[in-house]
Amino acid sequence: MLRSRLPAPERRHRGDHLVAAVLVVLLAGVAILYAVQSPAANTESVTAAAPAVAPAPAGAVPDGFTELWRAPSPATPAPIAAGDGVVVAGGSTVSGRDARTGQERWSYTRDLPLCTVASAFGRVLADYRNDEYCSELTALNPSTGARGPARTLDVRPGTRLIGDGPLLATGPDYLETMRSDLVRTTEYGNVRALEEPGDQPRTGCTYSSFAAGGGRVAVAEDCPSDASQRLTVLRPDSAKGDQPAADSSAELGVRGAQVVAVVADRVAVLLPGEPRLLLLDRSGSRIGEFPLAVGSPVFTPTDGVARVTRDDGDLYWWTGAATVALDRTTLEPLWTLRGTLGPGVPYGDRLLVPVPGGLADVDPATGASRATVPVDRAGWTGAVQVSAQGSVLVELRGQDVVALGPR
């Protein structure tokens, strides 16, 4: 009987074992290096241990408000009442607080400094600085602090995140927009890596004023080829690659104008000099100009974003010395309340507008103030931005968040 001859067993030499050992060490080193350098390794995320207890809903305006707690929040350019709590941010940490007590419920910290924090799409958006760019954007659940989508931006320090349809990241010579999953929809201006030369309509322009809303973005531009300031209105959802789509772009005939607000079919622009509100339609045609009796000074935001709040109906714009109500569809001025410190916030069926010594209790339909609800601001006389979390008010005074409860 013939026996099949099996191949001789493979002999392993000492060199083979050395090579295998070196490969194992190298792979382990790469894994360790990745783990150390990855964002997750340099992040501390502490989520909420239990659901938040929301404050009671706002009802009738109380006789007064008292301070419940306060915290520094230099990275929030507007007060953030999100989920059932309040968000404060500074340094490298974003913190979710109980609205009534100020107790920290969740926190998110990276080994990078914060550029700005905002609220949009039902999330808290934390933008961190990496080298010269504010490039690290992370979405957080406002109730738990759990991480959501993340993406990389090309904006620089000083950026603001505004709007939620679309979300706009501003900049002095570049801006970009995102949809709710943080996917980029438009790049405009000095794009770092252009797909094709000529994709951008103009070069060398700088941007001074911005607004987002109604699916559109309005930006005031100063371009070397123009004799005056230009207003451009973009449609982010219609953009293709680096080719932005615009409803209109035309010179204003002046310099120093400020974009106040943009909705689906209108844009409102504050003209320089004697205060006048210019309205333009979707094609960029001028359809109205309204003189404003707002007093002085007229506020010029250094971040290029007008101080505007809104309720289920209209918009409320702070000019620096007055609050002006704007119709939500036409953007025409409805009424003006002078001597205010900020735009105001809905509270029940009323509007509370910050004024020296407290909050004006205002009829949102007419602008008539029936009383000033006292608030002790401990000597603070500057601008006040205010938001509401149920019956709790959240004031941003400079870089401090102050929570107020009804007496």
NUMAR-201288 format. One line per field, with one value per residue (C-alpha): residue number from 1; residue in three letters; x, y, z. Coordinates in pm, 1 decimal, decimal comma. Example, Ala and Ser with C-alpha at 12.3 -4.5 7.8 and 13.67 -1.06 7.14 Angstrom:
2
num	1 / 2
residuo	ala / ser
u	1230,0 / 1367,0
v	-450,0 / -106,0
w	780,0 / 714,0
***
This chain:
407
num	1 / 2 / 3 / 4 / 5 / 6 / 7 / 8 / 9 / 10 / 11 / 12 / 13 / 14 / 15 / 16 / 17 / 18 / 19 / 20 / 21 / 22 / 23 / 24 / 25 / 26 / 27 / 28 / 29 / 30 / 31 / 32 / 33 / 34 / 35 / 36 / 37 / 38 / 39 / 40 / 41 / 42 / 43 / 44 / 45 / 46 / 47 / 48 / 49 / 50 / 51 / 52 / 53 / 54 / 55 / 56 / 57 / 58 / 59 / 60 / 61 / 62 / 63 / 64 / 65 / 66 / 67 / 68 / 69 / 70 / 71 / 72 / 73 / 74 / 75 / 76 / 77 / 78 / 79 / 80 / 81 / 82 / 83 / 84 / 85 / 86 / 87 / 88 / 89 / 90 / 91 / 92 / 93 / 94 / 95 / 96 / 97 / 98 / 99 / 100 / 101 / 102 / 103 / 104 / 105 / 106 / 107 / 108 / 109 / 110 / 111 / 112 / 113 / 114 / 115 / 116 / 117 / 118 / 119 / 120 / 121 / 122 / 123 / 124 / 125 / 126 / 127 / 128 / 129 / 130 / 131 / 132 / 133 / 134 / 135 / 136 / 137 / 138 / 139 / 140 / 141 / 142 / 143 / 144 / 145 / 146 / 147 / 148 / 149 / 150 / 151 / 152 / 153 / 154 / 155 / 156 / 157 / 158 / 159 / 160 / 161 / 162 / 163 / 164 / 165 / 166 / 167 / 168 / 169 / 170 / 171 / 172 / 173 / 174 / 175 / 176 / 177 / 178 / 179 / 180 / 181 / 182 / 183 / 184 / 185 / 186 / 187 / 188 / 189 / 190 / 191 / 192 / 193 / 194 / 195 / 196 / 197 / 198 / 199 / 200 / 201 / 202 / 203 / 204 / 205 / 206 / 207 / 208 / 209 / 210 / 211 / 212 / 213 / 214 / 215 / 216 / 217 / 218 / 219 / 220 / 221 / 222 / 223 / 224 / 225 / 226 / 227 / 228 / 229 / 230 / 231 / 232 / 233 / 234 / 235 / 236 / 237 / 238 / 239 / 240 / 241 / 242 / 243 / 244 / 245 / 246 / 247 / 248 / 249 / 250 / 251 / 252 / 253 / 254 / 255 / 256 / 257 / 258 / 259 / 260 / 261 / 262 / 263 / 264 / 265 / 266 / 267 / 268 / 269 / 270 / 271 / 272 / 273 / 274 / 275 / 276 / 277 / 278 / 279 / 280 / 281 / 282 / 283 / 284 / 285 / 286 / 287 / 288 / 289 / 290 / 291 / 292 / 293 / 294 / 295 / 296 / 297 / 298 / 299 / 300 / 301 / 302 / 303 / 304 / 305 / 306 / 307 / 308 / 309 / 310 / 311 / 312 / 313 / 314 / 315 / 316 / 317 / 318 / 319 / 320 / 321 / 322 / 323 / 324 / 325 / 326 / 327 / 328 / 329 / 330 / 331 / 332 / 333 / 334 / 335 / 336 / 337 / 338 / 339 / 340 / 341 / 342 / 343 / 344 / 345 / 346 / 347 / 348 / 349 / 350 / 351 / 352 / 353 / 354 / 355 / 356 / 357 / 358 / 359 / 360 / 361 / 362 / 363 / 364 / 365 / 366 / 367 / 368 / 369 / 370 / 371 / 372 / 373 / 374 / 375 / 376 / 377 / 378 / 379 / 380 / 381 / 382 / 383 / 384 / 385 / 386 / 387 / 388 / 389 / 390 / 391 / 392 / 393 / 394 / 395 / 396 / 397 / 398 / 399 / 400 / 401 / 402 / 403 / 404 / 405 / 406 / 407
residuo	met / leu / arg / ser / arg / leu / pro / ala / pro / glu / arg / arg / his / arg / gly / asp / his / leu / val / ala / ala / val / leu / val / val / leu / leu / ala / gly / val / ala / ile / leu / tyr / ala / val / gln / ser / pro / ala / ala / asn / thr / glu / ser / val / thr / ala / ala / ala / pro / ala / val / ala / pro / ala / pro / ala / gly / ala / val / pro / asp / gly / phe / thr / glu / leu / trp / arg / ala / pro / ser / pro / ala / thr / pro / ala / pro / ile / ala / ala / gly / asp / gly / val / val / val / ala / gly / gly / ser / thr / val / ser / gly / arg / asp / ala / arg / thr / gly / gln / glu / arg / trp / ser / tyr / thr / arg / asp / leu / pro / leu / cys / thr / val / ala / ser / ala / phe / gly / arg / val / leu / ala / asp / tyr / arg / asn / asp / glu / tyr / cys / ser / glu / leu / thr / ala / leu / asn / pro / ser / thr / gly / ala / arg / gly / pro / ala / arg / thr / leu / asp / val / arg / pro / gly / thr / arg / leu / ile / gly / asp / gly / pro / leu / leu / ala / thr / gly / pro / asp / tyr / leu / glu / thr / met / arg / ser / asp / leu / val / arg / thr / thr / glu / tyr / gly / asn / val / arg / ala / leu / glu / glu / pro / gly / asp / gln / pro / arg / thr / gly / cys / thr / tyr / ser / ser / phe / ala / ala / gly / gly / gly / arg / val / ala / val / ala / glu / asp / cys / pro / ser / asp / ala / ser / gln / arg / leu / thr / val / leu / arg / pro / asp / ser / ala / lys / gly / asp / gln / pro / ala / ala / asp / ser / ser / ala / glu / leu / gly / val / arg / gly / ala / gln / val / val / ala / val / val / ala / asp / arg / val / ala / val / leu / leu / pro / gly / glu / pro / arg / leu / leu / leu / leu / asp / arg / ser / gly / ser / arg / ile / gly / glu / phe / pro / leu / ala / val / gly / ser / pro / val / phe / thr / pro / thr / asp / gly / val / ala / arg / val / thr / arg / asp / asp / gly / asp / leu / tyr / trp / trp / thr / gly / ala / ala / thr / val / ala / leu / asp / arg / thr / thr / leu / glu / pro / leu / trp / thr / leu / arg / gly / thr / leu / gly / pro / gly / val / pro / tyr / gly / asp / arg / leu / leu / val / pro / val / pro / gly / gly / leu / ala / asp / val / asp / pro / ala / thr / gly / ala / ser / arg / ala / thr / val / pro / val / asp / arg / ala / gly / trp / thr / gly / ala / val / gln / val / ser / ala / gln / gly / ser / val / leu / val / glu / leu / arg / gly / gln / asp / val / val / ala / leu / gly / pro / arg
u	0,0 / 126,9 / 137,4 / 91,6 / 385,6 / 288,9 / 495,2 / 755,9 / 645,8 / 752,5 / 1045,8 / 1032,7 / 1357,1 / 1450,5 / 1430,5 / 1065,7 / 979,2 / 1165,8 / 980,0 / 645,5 / 730,8 / 832,0 / 507,2 / 302,2 / 486,9 / 439,4 / 68,1 / 24,8 / 213,4 / -7,1 / -319,1 / -194,5 / -95,9 / -438,0 / -613,0 / -407,1 / -449,3 / -813,5 / -1078,2 / -1244,4 / -924,2 / -905,6 / -1272,0 / -1451,3 / -1824,8 / -2040,8 / -2404,7 / -2705,2 / -2782,5 / -3157,9 / -3414,3 / -3442,2 / -3739,4 / -3867,5 / -3968,2 / -4335,7 / -4461,1 / -4477,1 / -4813,2 / -4912,7 / -4628,0 / -4527,4 / -4480,0 / -4102,6 / -3813,6 / -3535,9 / -3196,4 / -3178,5 / -2817,6 / -2550,0 / -2249,3 / -1982,1 / -2057,8 / -1817,5 / -1864,0 / -2242,2 / -2307,1 / -2678,1 / -2847,7 / -2928,7 / -3241,2 / -3252,0 / -3406,3 / -3545,5 / -3243,6 / -2989,5 / -2652,1 / -2338,8 / -1999,1 / -1647,4 / -1286,7 / -1311,9 / -1635,3 / -2003,8 / -2232,5 / -2603,8 / -2759,3 / -3084,6 / -3283,5 / -3402,5 / -3094,7 / -2800,2 / -2678,5 / -2471,2 / -2649,1 / -2407,8 / -2079,8 / -1867,1 / -1497,4 / -1221,1 / -852,7 / -925,7 / -1062,6 / -1419,8 / -1489,4 / -1865,7 / -2172,0 / -2524,4 / -2855,9 / -3012,2 / -3210,2 / -3302,2 / -2933,5 / -2652,2 / -2368,2 / -2017,2 / -1747,1 / -1384,5 / -1068,1 / -795,3 / -489,8 / -604,8 / -953,2 / -1271,2 / -1288,7 / -1424,9 / -1806,0 / -2000,3 / -2375,0 / -2493,8 / -2831,2 / -2950,4 / -3123,1 / -2851,3 / -2527,4 / -2495,6 / -2294,0 / -2459,6 / -2326,5 / -1987,3 / -1814,2 / -1515,8 / -1553,6 / -1323,6 / -1425,6 / -1195,7 / -1219,1 / -1496,7 / -1745,9 / -2111,3 / -2349,7 / -2693,6 / -3024,0 / -3164,6 / -3289,5 / -3015,8 / -2746,8 / -2487,6 / -2125,1 / -2008,3 / -1666,9 / -1497,0 / -1418,7 / -1574,9 / -1899,9 / -2062,5 / -2407,1 / -2527,0 / -2847,5 / -2975,3 / -2735,6 / -2447,6 / -2375,5 / -2237,7 / -2472,0 / -2281,9 / -1933,3 / -1907,8 / -1608,2 / -1243,8 / -1275,0 / -954,9 / -973,2 / -1175,4 / -1298,7 / -1282,7 / -1149,8 / -1433,5 / -1681,9 / -1708,2 / -1869,8 / -1635,7 / -1293,4 / -1129,9 / -1457,6 / -1504,0 / -1827,1 / -1958,9 / -2318,8 / -2524,5 / -2870,1 / -3021,8 / -3382,8 / -3656,7 / -3414,5 / -3190,8 / -2876,8 / -2819,8 / -2469,1 / -2339,1 / -2019,8 / -1745,1 / -1577,2 / -1281,4 / -1461,7 / -1776,0 / -1840,3 / -2061,1 / -2162,6 / -2327,7 / -2612,1 / -2614,1 / -2891,8 / -2794,1 / -3009,6 / -2797,2 / -3016,0 / -2967,6 / -2587,5 / -2372,5 / -2032,5 / -1840,2 / -2089,7 / -2322,9 / -2674,6 / -2812,9 / -3157,3 / -2999,9 / -2678,5 / -2663,4 / -2494,2 / -2682,3 / -2540,6 / -2407,9 / -2149,4 / -2206,0 / -2543,6 / -2643,8 / -2851,9 / -3130,0 / -3332,1 / -3415,1 / -3731,4 / -3860,1 / -3940,3 / -3794,0 / -3471,5 / -3452,3 / -3142,1 / -3059,6 / -2917,2 / -2642,4 / -2699,1 / -3051,6 / -3195,0 / -3403,2 / -3509,5 / -3478,9 / -3688,4 / -3604,8 / -3801,2 / -3675,9 / -3532,0 / -3343,9 / -3581,5 / -3643,7 / -4002,8 / -4001,2 / -3797,4 / -3916,3 / -3776,6 / -3710,4 / -3760,4 / -3520,7 / -3300,5 / -2928,6 / -2690,4 / -2748,1 / -2583,3 / -2325,7 / -2263,7 / -1895,4 / -1987,4 / -2209,9 / -2528,9 / -2826,4 / -2985,7 / -3320,4 / -3559,7 / -3896,0 / -4209,7 / -4470,7 / -4563,6 / -4329,0 / -3960,4 / -3814,7 / -3500,7 / -3286,5 / -3130,4 / -2909,3 / -3159,3 / -3498,5 / -3683,1 / -3864,1 / -4125,6 / -4113,0 / -4389,2 / -4284,0 / -4376,7 / -4320,0 / -4055,8 / -4232,6 / -4195,8 / -4505,5 / -4413,7 / -4113,2 / -4036,4 / -3754,2 / -3514,0 / -3461,8 / -3154,0 / -3234,4 / -3489,5 / -3716,5 / -3863,0 / -4217,3 / -4356,0 / -4703,9 / -4910,2 / -4688,7 / -4345,6 / -4082,4 / -3831,7 / -3520,5 / -3510,7 / -3315,5 / -3436,1 / -3621,9 / -3838,8 / -4109,4 / -4434,9 / -4537,0 / -4836,1 / -4666,6 / -4943,5 / -4922,3 / -4596,7 / -4785,2 / -4608,6 / -4832,2 / -4562,7 / -4194,6 / -4133,8 / -3841,1 / -3512,6 / -3205,6 / -2911,3 / -2655,1 / -2533,5 / -2527,1 / -2635,6 / -2518,8 / -2702,3 / -2916,7 / -3020,0 / -3291,8 / -3438,3 / -3696,4 / -3713,8 / -4073,4 / -4130,0 / -3752,8 / -3585,8 / -3223,4 / -3040,4 / -2700,3 / -2526,7 / -2188,1 / -2028,8 / -2249,0 / -2566,6 / -2815,6 / -3127,0 / -3432,6 / -3738,6 / -4076,4 / -4133,8
v	0,0 / 342,3 / 601,3 / 968,2 / 1173,2 / 1474,6 / 1788,3 / 1841,1 / 2077,1 / 2437,7 / 2536,6 / 2874,5 / 3054,2 / 3285,1 / 3579,1 / 3504,7 / 3529,5 / 3858,8 / 4006,9 / 3894,9 / 4045,4 / 4377,1 / 4389,1 / 4328,9 / 4608,5 / 4846,8 / 4772,1 / 4819,6 / 5148,9 / 5272,8 / 5177,2 / 5355,9 / 5665,2 / 5679,0 / 5637,3 / 5914,4 / 6157,6 / 6086,7 / 6340,0 / 6079,2 / 6031,4 / 6403,2 / 6441,6 / 6410,6 / 6359,7 / 6330,1 / 6269,6 / 6339,9 / 6070,1 / 6137,3 / 6329,0 / 6699,5 / 6842,8 / 7130,2 / 7455,2 / 7537,5 / 7694,8 / 8071,5 / 8209,7 / 8556,9 / 8804,9 / 8814,5 / 9123,2 / 9075,9 / 8841,4 / 8737,3 / 8591,2 / 8211,3 / 8154,1 / 8285,6 / 8148,0 / 8280,0 / 8190,3 / 8375,4 / 8130,8 / 8184,8 / 8508,8 / 8466,5 / 8298,9 / 7933,0 / 7778,6 / 7434,1 / 7099,7 / 7154,3 / 7344,4 / 7618,4 / 7588,3 / 7777,6 / 7751,8 / 7883,4 / 7774,9 / 7421,3 / 7309,3 / 7315,1 / 7256,1 / 7176,9 / 7325,8 / 7278,3 / 7592,0 / 7648,8 / 7559,6 / 7597,0 / 7249,4 / 7089,6 / 6794,8 / 6717,2 / 6845,4 / 6810,9 / 6905,0 / 6886,6 / 6974,0 / 7263,7 / 7611,7 / 7692,6 / 7939,1 / 7967,1 / 7774,1 / 7802,5 / 7618,0 / 7496,2 / 7198,7 / 7104,3 / 7054,1 / 7243,6 / 7312,9 / 7345,0 / 7479,8 / 7431,8 / 7595,7 / 7376,5 / 7587,4 / 7890,8 / 7761,2 / 7704,7 / 7369,0 / 7118,5 / 7128,7 / 6882,9 / 6854,1 / 6771,3 / 6659,9 / 6955,8 / 6732,3 / 6468,6 / 6602,3 / 6293,1 / 6350,2 / 6366,4 / 6454,3 / 6622,4 / 6790,0 / 7003,0 / 7373,4 / 7620,1 / 7928,6 / 8139,7 / 8277,3 / 8531,7 / 8312,0 / 8297,5 / 8006,1 / 8147,8 / 8024,3 / 7674,6 / 7663,7 / 7699,1 / 7706,1 / 7970,1 / 7985,4 / 8343,0 / 8486,0 / 8804,8 / 8661,0 / 8313,6 / 8157,6 / 7818,6 / 7676,2 / 7340,6 / 7142,3 / 6967,4 / 6670,0 / 6922,5 / 6835,4 / 7143,1 / 7296,2 / 7611,4 / 7757,7 / 8125,3 / 8355,7 / 8268,9 / 7889,6 / 7713,1 / 7431,9 / 7534,5 / 7249,3 / 7464,6 / 7817,9 / 8063,5 / 7876,5 / 8178,7 / 8488,2 / 8747,3 / 8752,4 / 8976,8 / 9067,6 / 9111,0 / 9049,9 / 9268,9 / 9169,3 / 8847,6 / 8701,3 / 8357,5 / 8244,4 / 8127,0 / 7894,4 / 8186,9 / 8372,4 / 8747,1 / 8894,3 / 9251,0 / 9256,4 / 9508,3 / 9415,1 / 9594,0 / 9609,0 / 9774,8 / 10144,2 / 10073,9 / 9797,8 / 9491,9 / 9281,0 / 8915,8 / 8669,8 / 8302,4 / 7990,5 / 7718,7 / 7423,2 / 7509,1 / 7523,2 / 7277,1 / 7198,0 / 7522,7 / 7704,1 / 7903,5 / 7985,6 / 8335,0 / 8492,3 / 8834,8 / 9033,8 / 9408,3 / 9720,1 / 9922,1 / 10261,5 / 10316,9 / 10178,6 / 10084,2 / 9913,5 / 9632,8 / 9326,1 / 9300,4 / 8995,5 / 8769,3 / 8562,4 / 8360,6 / 8658,7 / 8969,8 / 9115,3 / 9405,9 / 9628,2 / 9918,2 / 10205,7 / 10430,1 / 10788,5 / 10883,3 / 10539,4 / 10392,6 / 10035,3 / 9927,2 / 9631,0 / 9426,1 / 9146,1 / 8804,9 / 8943,7 / 9220,3 / 9498,6 / 9777,6 / 9771,4 / 10008,7 / 10235,8 / 10320,6 / 10597,8 / 10477,6 / 10684,5 / 10476,2 / 10737,2 / 10691,7 / 10523,1 / 10284,1 / 9953,3 / 9812,9 / 9448,9 / 9360,6 / 9002,9 / 9122,9 / 8968,4 / 9189,0 / 9126,6 / 8977,8 / 8744,8 / 8610,4 / 8446,6 / 8243,2 / 8564,7 / 8856,1 / 8948,1 / 9186,0 / 9379,1 / 9582,5 / 9888,2 / 9987,0 / 10221,4 / 10082,0 / 9759,5 / 9743,6 / 9480,4 / 9355,0 / 9170,8 / 8807,2 / 8800,1 / 9150,3 / 9266,8 / 9602,2 / 9786,3 / 9751,0 / 9946,8 / 10088,4 / 10091,7 / 10330,3 / 10318,1 / 9939,0 / 9724,2 / 9429,6 / 9278,0 / 9099,7 / 8751,6 / 8603,0 / 8519,6 / 8369,6 / 8595,2 / 8897,9 / 9020,5 / 9103,8 / 9360,9 / 9447,6 / 9809,7 / 9990,2 / 9857,7 / 9557,1 / 9421,3 / 9609,5 / 9411,5 / 9472,8 / 9385,5 / 9210,9 / 9326,4 / 9699,5 / 9762,9 / 9925,2 / 9876,8 / 9846,9 / 9818,3 / 9758,5 / 9436,3 / 9506,0 / 9315,7 / 9395,0 / 9368,9 / 9467,1 / 9774,2 / 9624,8 / 9891,9 / 9742,4 / 9543,4 / 9250,1 / 8951,9 / 8737,3 / 8393,5 / 8187,4 / 7831,0 / 7800,7 / 8047,9 / 8095,8 / 8382,7 / 8363,8 / 8693,5 / 8729,5 / 9033,8 / 9071,8 / 8729,8 / 8618,2 / 8411,9 / 8501,6 / 8291,9 / 8470,6 / 8318,7 / 8478,4 / 8611,3
w	0,0 / -93,8 / 179,7 / 98,0 / 203,8 / 414,1 / 370,8 / 632,7 / 908,6 / 849,8 / 1055,1 / 1219,0 / 1257,3 / 1539,3 / 1297,8 / 1223,0 / 1589,3 / 1618,8 / 1320,8 / 1463,9 / 1802,3 / 1642,2 / 1444,8 / 1759,7 / 1941,1 / 1646,9 / 1622,5 / 1993,9 / 1972,7 / 1690,8 / 1885,2 / 2196,5 / 1995,7 / 1830,3 / 2161,7 / 2322,2 / 2033,3 / 1946,4 / 2056,7 / 2278,1 / 2479,4 / 2551,1 / 2638,4 / 2969,9 / 2926,5 / 3238,8 / 3148,7 / 3369,6 / 3623,4 / 3630,0 / 3427,2 / 3496,2 / 3680,9 / 3469,9 / 3641,6 / 3655,8 / 3332,1 / 3309,4 / 3413,4 / 3520,4 / 3550,8 / 3921,7 / 4139,0 / 4125,4 / 4053,1 / 4289,6 / 4208,5 / 4237,6 / 4130,5 / 3898,2 / 3710,3 / 3472,3 / 3110,1 / 2878,0 / 2586,9 / 2550,6 / 2357,1 / 2436,2 / 2734,5 / 2665,2 / 2817,4 / 2656,2 / 2741,6 / 3090,4 / 3218,5 / 3157,4 / 2984,7 / 3091,0 / 2924,3 / 2961,3 / 2935,3 / 2798,4 / 2966,8 / 2876,3 / 3172,7 / 3200,0 / 3514,3 / 3699,9 / 3616,3 / 3974,3 / 4178,6 / 3940,4 / 4036,2 / 3760,6 / 3600,3 / 3315,7 / 3175,3 / 2863,7 / 2866,8 / 2607,3 / 2617,9 / 2380,5 / 2449,7 / 2359,4 / 2078,7 / 2119,9 / 2235,5 / 2096,4 / 2081,9 / 1756,5 / 1625,4 / 1983,3 / 2071,2 / 2239,6 / 1995,4 / 2139,1 / 1906,7 / 2017,5 / 1892,3 / 1741,7 / 1645,9 / 1444,3 / 1360,9 / 1558,8 / 1389,7 / 1641,4 / 1658,9 / 1875,4 / 1934,9 / 2287,8 / 2419,3 / 2632,0 / 2887,6 / 2940,0 / 2788,4 / 2566,9 / 2251,2 / 1911,3 / 1564,8 / 1525,3 / 1235,1 / 1135,5 / 1056,2 / 878,1 / 1074,7 / 1291,7 / 1647,8 / 1686,9 / 1501,2 / 1601,9 / 1546,6 / 1464,7 / 1324,4 / 1301,9 / 947,5 / 833,0 / 1100,9 / 1011,7 / 1129,6 / 1074,4 / 992,4 / 865,5 / 519,7 / 519,6 / 635,5 / 613,0 / 675,2 / 802,9 / 822,6 / 1136,8 / 1107,6 / 1082,9 / 719,7 / 542,4 / 283,2 / 176,9 / 184,6 / 99,5 / 74,7 / 123,1 / 92,5 / 195,6 / -62,2 / -365,7 / -583,8 / -897,6 / -958,8 / -1002,0 / -783,8 / -554,0 / -713,3 / -556,3 / -393,6 / -136,6 / 39,4 / 413,8 / 605,9 / 885,1 / 954,2 / 937,3 / 984,8 / 922,9 / 899,1 / 669,0 / 490,6 / 393,1 / 503,7 / 462,8 / 478,6 / 443,1 / 235,4 / 165,7 / -163,1 / -328,6 / -664,6 / -521,0 / -463,8 / -159,5 / 77,6 / -75,4 / 60,4 / -46,2 / 38,3 / 5,4 / -36,1 / 128,6 / 26,4 / -342,0 / -331,2 / -527,4 / -380,6 / -344,4 / -568,0 / -341,5 / -462,7 / -404,2 / -421,5 / -467,6 / -436,7 / -490,0 / -359,8 / -98,0 / -192,4 / 162,4 / 398,4 / 759,8 / 719,6 / 957,4 / 873,0 / 1130,6 / 1023,0 / 729,3 / 676,5 / 383,2 / 158,9 / 325,5 / 461,2 / 708,6 / 709,5 / 942,3 / 737,2 / 878,9 / 989,5 / 1095,2 / 1188,7 / 904,6 / 845,0 / 481,0 / 361,6 / 52,4 / -110,6 / -220,6 / -545,8 / -362,8 / -470,4 / -219,6 / -98,4 / 196,7 / 420,0 / 771,0 / 995,2 / 1349,8 / 1664,2 / 1871,6 / 2036,9 / 2086,5 / 2099,6 / 1810,4 / 1896,5 / 1652,4 / 1746,8 / 1728,8 / 1630,4 / 1346,0 / 1488,2 / 1576,6 / 1915,3 / 1810,2 / 1992,8 / 1883,1 / 2012,5 / 1824,7 / 1647,3 / 1597,8 / 1630,1 / 1891,3 / 1803,2 / 2041,1 / 1875,6 / 2168,3 / 2329,2 / 2226,9 / 2152,6 / 1817,9 / 1734,4 / 1374,9 / 1194,0 / 1152,2 / 781,2 / 645,5 / 898,3 / 912,4 / 1246,1 / 1467,0 / 1779,1 / 1963,4 / 2336,8 / 2423,8 / 2718,3 / 2714,6 / 2782,9 / 2554,1 / 2315,7 / 2564,3 / 2612,0 / 2601,3 / 2947,9 / 2947,8 / 2725,6 / 2798,1 / 2690,6 / 2952,9 / 2830,4 / 3038,0 / 3150,4 / 3423,3 / 3759,0 / 3628,5 / 3347,3 / 3162,5 / 3150,1 / 2787,6 / 2571,8 / 2273,3 / 2036,9 / 2111,1 / 2298,9 / 2586,4 / 2921,3 / 3226,1 / 3494,2 / 3567,0 / 3758,0 / 3993,8 / 3960,4 / 4171,6 / 3928,4 / 4193,0 / 4008,7 / 3657,2 / 3407,0 / 3076,7 / 2811,1 / 2926,2 / 2717,3 / 2865,7 / 2801,7 / 2988,0 / 3116,0 / 3224,8 / 3507,8 / 3557,5 / 3373,2 / 3261,3 / 3216,4 / 3051,7 / 3198,3 / 3035,0 / 3087,9 / 3378,4 / 3363,4 / 3638,0 / 3701,5 / 3841,9 / 4004,3 / 4070,9 / 4421,7
***
